[in-house]
């Protein structure tokens, strides 16, 4: 365990991400509509995409 007392595999990883200003603005509007932070919106969308991929059987 680390000093935050969270098992290492449960810690969130930081990923640098470059977005175009247009995409960032679209995500910001969408996040606001869903009452999320931009980071939370990106994480939500990626999670949903992974779930969809697993359901479609493409996760091999």
Z-matrix of the N, CA and C atoms (Angstrom, degrees):
N
C 1 1.457
C 2 1.523 1 109.90
N 3 1.306 2 115.78 1 156.92
C 4 1.452 3 119.61 2 177.70
C 5 1.515 4 110.38 3 -96.89
N 6 1.315 5 116.63 4 -173.51
C 7 1.458 6 119.39 5 -177.34
C 8 1.524 7 113.67 6 -71.05
N 9 1.326 8 119.29 7 -15.61
C 10 1.467 9 121.98 8 176.51
C 11 1.521 10 111.66 9 -86.51
N 12 1.320 11 117.43 10 0.22
C 13 1.464 12 123.99 11 178.13
C 14 1.534 13 113.17 12 63.46
N 15 1.334 14 116.23 13 27.15
C 16 1.457 15 122.08 14 175.54
C 17 1.523 16 107.13 15 -111.33
N 18 1.335 17 118.23 16 128.05
C 19 1.462 18 118.64 17 177.52
C 20 1.524 19 110.46 18 -54.24
N 21 1.321 20 116.30 19 140.76
C 22 1.461 21 120.62 20 -172.43
C 23 1.522 22 113.46 21 -57.12
N 24 1.336 23 118.58 22 -38.17
C 25 1.464 24 118.84 23 -177.95
C 26 1.527 25 112.56 24 -70.89
N 27 1.336 26 118.28 25 -14.54
C 28 1.463 27 121.38 26 177.43
C 29 1.526 28 112.57 27 -90.25
N 30 1.331 29 117.37 28 -10.99
C 31 1.456 30 120.12 29 179.64
C 32 1.527 31 109.28 30 -70.35
N 33 1.310 32 115.48 31 142.81
C 34 1.461 33 119.26 32 176.36
C 35 1.518 34 108.94 33 -77.77
N 36 1.294 35 115.36 34 141.80
C 37 1.462 36 122.15 35 179.14
C 38 1.518 37 109.34 36 -91.12
N 39 1.306 38 115.75 37 145.33
C 40 1.452 39 120.98 38 176.45
C 41 1.522 40 108.51 39 -94.78
N 42 1.331 41 115.95 40 133.56
C 43 1.451 42 121.55 41 -178.60
C 44 1.531 43 108.38 42 -130.57
N 45 1.326 44 117.07 43 116.80
C 46 1.469 45 117.94 44 175.76
C 47 1.529 46 108.94 45 -67.13
N 48 1.294 47 116.98 46 136.50
C 49 1.459 48 121.01 47 -175.97
C 50 1.517 49 109.48 48 -138.63
N 51 1.316 50 116.05 49 127.73
C 52 1.464 51 120.93 50 177.06
C 53 1.522 52 108.20 51 -104.26
N 54 1.316 53 116.02 52 128.72
C 55 1.462 54 122.11 53 179.39
C 56 1.514 55 109.20 54 -125.96
N 57 1.307 56 115.91 55 148.98
C 58 1.460 57 119.22 56 173.49
C 59 1.527 58 107.97 57 -68.24
N 60 1.319 59 117.10 58 153.94
C 61 1.467 60 119.53 59 177.60
C 62 1.530 61 112.77 60 -57.79
N 63 1.322 62 116.35 61 -34.44
C 64 1.465 63 120.63 62 179.83
C 65 1.526 64 110.94 63 -67.31
N 66 1.314 65 117.20 64 -47.56
C 67 1.460 66 120.88 65 179.35
C 68 1.525 67 110.42 66 -63.75
N 69 1.334 68 116.71 67 -41.86
C 70 1.459 69 120.63 68 179.00
C 71 1.534 70 110.59 69 -59.53
N 72 1.320 71 116.49 70 -43.94
C 73 1.468 72 120.75 71 -179.89
C 74 1.530 73 110.79 72 -63.39
N 75 1.334 74 116.96 73 -41.52
C 76 1.466 75 120.90 74 178.56
C 77 1.529 76 110.81 75 -63.53
N 78 1.322 77 116.39 76 -44.78
C 79 1.462 78 120.30 77 178.20
C 80 1.526 79 111.46 78 -64.21
N 81 1.321 80 116.36 79 -37.66
C 82 1.465 81 120.42 80 178.95
C 83 1.527 82 110.91 81 -63.66
N 84 1.322 83 116.85 82 -43.03
C 85 1.480 84 120.30 83 177.93
C 86 1.524 85 110.77 84 -64.52
N 87 1.322 86 116.35 85 -43.85
C 88 1.460 87 121.57 86 179.96
C 89 1.527 88 110.49 87 -63.28
N 90 1.327 89 115.92 88 -44.61
C 91 1.466 90 120.64 89 178.88
C 92 1.524 91 110.51 90 -60.17
N 93 1.308 92 116.95 91 -43.41
C 94 1.466 93 120.73 92 178.97
C 95 1.523 94 110.79 93 -62.15
N 96 1.327 95 116.97 94 -41.87
C 97 1.467 96 121.18 95 178.04
C 98 1.530 97 111.45 96 -60.74
N 99 1.337 98 116.46 97 -34.41
C 100 1.467 99 122.07 98 -177.96
C 101 1.528 100 112.66 99 -95.81
N 102 1.334 101 116.78 100 6.71
C 103 1.476 102 122.48 101 179.98
C 104 1.529 103 111.97 102 57.16
N 105 1.337 104 115.85 103 44.72
C 106 1.458 105 121.99 104 177.31
C 107 1.519 106 109.28 105 -125.26
N 108 1.328 107 115.21 106 160.99
C 109 1.459 108 120.01 107 169.01
C 110 1.527 109 107.27 108 -73.88
N 111 1.312 110 116.52 109 164.68
C 112 1.465 111 118.95 110 177.46
C 113 1.527 112 109.27 111 -62.71
N 114 1.324 113 117.07 112 -43.76
C 115 1.459 114 120.50 113 178.17
C 116 1.529 115 110.41 114 -60.05
N 117 1.316 116 116.97 115 -43.87
C 118 1.458 117 120.85 116 178.51
C 119 1.518 118 111.85 117 -62.75
N 120 1.321 119 116.98 118 -37.70
C 121 1.465 120 121.24 119 179.13
C 122 1.527 121 110.42 120 -65.88
N 123 1.324 122 116.86 121 -44.14
C 124 1.462 123 120.67 122 179.46
C 125 1.527 124 109.59 123 -62.98
N 126 1.326 125 116.90 124 -43.78
C 127 1.464 126 120.62 125 178.86
C 128 1.532 127 110.53 126 -62.86
N 129 1.324 128 117.24 127 -42.66
C 130 1.470 129 121.38 128 178.14
C 131 1.531 130 110.61 129 -60.39
N 132 1.323 131 116.84 130 -48.07
C 133 1.461 132 120.54 131 -177.86
C 134 1.530 133 111.63 132 -63.57
N 135 1.322 134 116.88 133 -41.75
C 136 1.462 135 119.59 134 178.10
C 137 1.528 136 111.35 135 -65.16
N 138 1.321 137 116.92 136 -40.44
C 139 1.466 138 121.01 137 178.02
C 140 1.519 139 110.66 138 -61.47
N 141 1.329 140 116.77 139 -44.28
C 142 1.468 141 120.73 140 178.80
C 143 1.525 142 111.10 141 -63.81
N 144 1.312 143 117.90 142 -38.84
C 145 1.466 144 121.02 143 178.41
C 146 1.524 145 111.14 144 -64.47
N 147 1.324 146 117.32 145 -41.35
C 148 1.463 147 120.91 146 178.82
C 149 1.527 148 109.98 147 -65.49
N 150 1.338 149 117.94 148 -42.52
C 151 1.472 150 120.74 149 177.00
C 152 1.521 151 110.54 150 -59.46
N 153 1.327 152 116.62 151 -44.48
C 154 1.466 153 121.44 152 -179.74
C 155 1.525 154 110.43 153 -62.65
N 156 1.306 155 116.55 154 -41.90
C 157 1.465 156 120.48 155 179.69
C 158 1.529 157 111.00 156 -63.69
N 159 1.323 158 116.75 157 -41.51
C 160 1.466 159 120.46 158 178.83
C 161 1.526 160 110.84 159 -64.27
N 162 1.343 161 116.82 160 -41.52
C 163 1.473 162 120.78 161 179.63
C 164 1.528 163 111.32 162 -63.75
N 165 1.324 164 116.51 163 -34.56
C 166 1.466 165 119.74 164 -176.83
C 167 1.527 166 111.89 165 -81.34
N 168 1.332 167 117.34 166 -3.07
C 169 1.455 168 120.92 167 176.72
C 170 1.505 169 114.29 168 79.22
N 171 1.320 170 118.28 169 14.29
C 172 1.463 171 121.51 170 -178.71
C 173 1.529 172 112.79 171 -90.40
N 174 1.311 173 117.10 172 0.86
C 175 1.469 174 121.09 173 -177.20
C 176 1.535 175 109.59 174 -92.31
N 177 1.304 176 116.05 175 77.93
C 178 1.471 177 120.53 176 -179.02
C 179 1.493 178 111.05 177 -123.21
